[in-house]
Amino acid sequence: MTGGSLTDALILACQRGFNRGRGQQQLEAKWLYNCLFMFISKRLELKTVSIASCTLSLLPCRGCNRGARIRAMATVDVDQRASRARATAESNGQGHVFEHWDLLTESEKNRLLTDLEGLDYGYLSRVFSASMATTSGPSFEGVQPVTDVVQLKDTTPAQTAEWIQHGYQLIAEGRAAVLLLAGGQGTRLGSSLPKGCYDIGLPSHKCLFQLQAERLLRLQRLAAAAAGISTSAVKPLRWYIMTSTFTHADTLAHFEAHNFFGLAREQVTFFQQGFLPCFTEDGRLILETRGSLAMAPDGNGGVYLSLARSGILDAMTAAGIECLDCYCVDNSLARLGDPRFIGYCHGVAKADVGARVVAKAYPEEKVGVFALRRAATVSTTAADTAHPGFLTVLEYSELDPKLATATDSSTGQLYFNWSNICMHYFSVKWLRSVATQLLAGGNTPYHVARKRIPSVTGSVPGIKLELFIFDIFPLAGDKTALVQVDRREDFAPVKNAPGSAVDSPNTARSALLSLHASWVRAAGGEVTCDEGVEVSPLVSYAGEGLESIVLGKTYSNLLVPELLHPPP
């Protein structure tokens, strides 16, 4: 084994130990990882990034070649570090975190200092105070349903073609990119790996990551053709993937093992979701062990700060990226980078925030719904009264059952009809503005979850703070857009255990095979297999380009070679 490969193996082993371990095992893995980094950093392709309010594990540096030099973590005398950290903690009313200091081993001291040195106490204090000051429980005062939705029935073929062409142009010119939220594990699915590694049971046995990577590859080719240029001349469609501490190492290893599914390595950037410390009701930090803080993920809304603190937003701006298409990894039908959607949001609506929506399947469906909420104000001017409010999402657990089942007599649709499927559009300029506001703290309260927190003294009542991605939508003001998509074409989540009646690997597999069968039939072919047929994303992104392959043919098997590989 070469020195480089040994280095990589040691780093990966430490990452896996932190990813899969629990409690003390995680702490030991993290400490070993840091030690390795200090001594062999010259050999790594990784860099340290600050995420949320803590410095967390490492992020591949897009654009850095193997062997590139990066600055090593400075070795500072533990006593000097402790003196500074203690003074800072005490000045912020958190001196109790050092109450076990004299009992700690050297490794425990370093672990505690690593936790503390990454904290922004001022930010944490502002966010905690703002979050605890919010009223508990949902309020429906000033809430009304959204009405300005671009519906499929009202869209002409000419409009659709125009939006798609503009979307292709954005992609071909490198002005659009894709953002994937991939921090979840497959625990509910019976897997210890990241959800993106999960095989939903397709005949090809492609995992979710592979399906999505191949859609991205096909989309690049379509954009090149639409722009009238060669595929090699198209700027790579960049893919930004937010992992978590629990999925980061395995996600990187999976992409490496599959050679990035044919994508150029430099077009894929991984970064991690942030963590926030856990608090007591009066705002004191909780120690999980004598030498570590109790921490919890900051929610998928942490993506805004993670993009900023990792330097990715700056890199996007420098690369000329103007907008992002965002989706969740567990949506097996996700049309990432959908040119129709980004073309409308960017070219027509001039939106800062957009969302693809589907009509609720039934009143009790467990999905959040879009709504408008008027901001609380002491003013009662006519303008305030007339303003419909700002875009928000009501979670299904918050929505009053009477409101959930109410029907609008003028449309025949549910009053709160448009579901949030976490498929969003963001302008990069808006993301930068939002990150600045969030870093200031206090303007956007986090959700407060009162939980039992493991601590050095046993399980204690505590506070976890979490931000949802849609919590920030009101900051977009009127520059929002909602676009209806067909559930059968865009949304088949994998959330529940195999065999479940809804949102399971079984239902996702069925939805995908059925959709592909409809493509073949629309292109002049026939499918006699009851379950459908599988079409590789490399062959077709959304049903296009199949006529020359399937016209006049009958398919009786789920897996057909000519539908798995694009023609030469």
Phi, psi and omega in degrees: 000131180287165178299319180296316182290329176294317177303311181299320181295319180294317179298314181296321179297319178294318178299316180295322179297319178289324182292318189260344183283176178224144173055240184299325178299318178296319181297316180296319180296318180296318180294317178297320178302313181297320179298314178301316181300321182295326187265335186234023186299335181295341184263357188267159171257019189246159175224156179272137177229146174273127179240138182050236183251013184225150172274119187249197184288189203262158187235129176300139183267101179298130181098350177267130179273161178304136179088357180296141181279139171227159184288131179283155174296133182290137176270113183241141179307131184302320182296320178294317178298316182297321181297315180292316182295321179294317181297318180294316180297315182295322181291342178253017176073022182238027183298341182296343182293348179259011186293340179254011189305316184292345181264355186278147170284170180299318181293323178294322177299315180296323179296315180296316180297322177300317177298314187286324184291343178270358185276139170255094187298322180296316179297314181298320181296316181294316182293318180297314181297316181295321182290318181288339182279346181288153179288146178274145178086151183287147175237134181255011177293129179076013181258134176216160183289155174284146179234339184272067181250131175283104185267150182302320184293341183259003185258128180273156176304324180294318177297313180302315180298321179295316180295316180299317180298318179294321177298317177299320180296318177300317181292312183299327182270002179074021182266353177237152177216173184238137180241123181248128174266108189227044182270353186274147174267164180269032186303312180295339181269001181084021182236144176268356182271168175301151180303324182297339179277357190281137175264115183279003176099021176293155177305326180281345183061030174286138177279173181298319178302317182293317177304316183288321178297319181289328174296322179296318178298315179296320181298322177300318181293320178296320179295321178297314180296319181293327181274354179072032179231166180287154180301324181291338181275346179286135175292135181305135177286110187286142183237112180257121188242114177270116177259191174225172176306326186280341184239351190300304185297315181292326177295313178299317181296323181293317178295319178298315183296334182251020176051041177057025175055031178091353177282155171289133184302323185288349179269358180247125179236126177257141172212163189251143170297149184274171175236153171234148176291156175269149186235159165279173180299333180262014172089012177276139177294144180257131174274125177283318172230180178300331186239028177202151177275150170283125184232157178214150177302147185269009178090164182291346173289348175292352181300328182297312179289323181297319177298321182286310186289336178279352181086002184291321179298320177296319180295321177299313181299317180296329181276356179083017179283128184254336185209158181234142168256125188242140179206171180258147186295334187274005176270104187291341180256007186304121174270078183298137181073021184315111185295329177297315184290308182290330178295320178291311184299318184279314189272330184253304185283339185052044188276153168266328179227133175224163179211136168278136183231155172233152176290143178301139181289325178198159188304325186269006181303135185274071176225151173285155180235147178283145179209172174246135179232125176286135179292143177294131182210150177276349181279147178231034180291162180300324180296319179296318182292324183284333183296126185291340181116181184248151186297133177212174177234129174262120178292152183298330180286342181269335188283125178302132181307325179293321177289324182296330183257356182291141183245140176276115185295335182283337182243339185079000179265164174300146180300312172255090195255336193260115188275145173275119179246018177054053173231101194238163175238138176223139168277141181293325178300318179293320179300320179295319179295316181296318180300320178298316179294319181292322179298329177292331175077150171097334183284328182238103180295145174276160173287137181260120177246118178270114187226163168280126184249126174299131181219174181297337180257010183108182181292129182230153174292138183205184184238128168249136179254135183218139178244132177265151186300328182276353178298337186267351185304324179303336180290350176278351179060231181272355185271063181232161180212135175241127185234122179286139171235163179278120181307321183294340183255340191233348190216109174214083185287154178242092185241330187252167186297152176307137181095347178293151185286336181226147172052044181243170174304324180295313182290326178293317178300314180299318181296318182291315180294323178293318178298315181295323176298322179294326176298313182298316181295320179294335180269005176098010176260175179232139178239117181257350177287127185301324184283337182118213180205155179257131175244124180296141174300337177291337180270320181208133179276318184215032178099356181281157170075015184263344186304314183293345182262318193251348187305123177079003182257157177242134182243118182251358180242153178292325187243117182233123185307319185289346176262002181257342183228135180294147178297151181295000000 
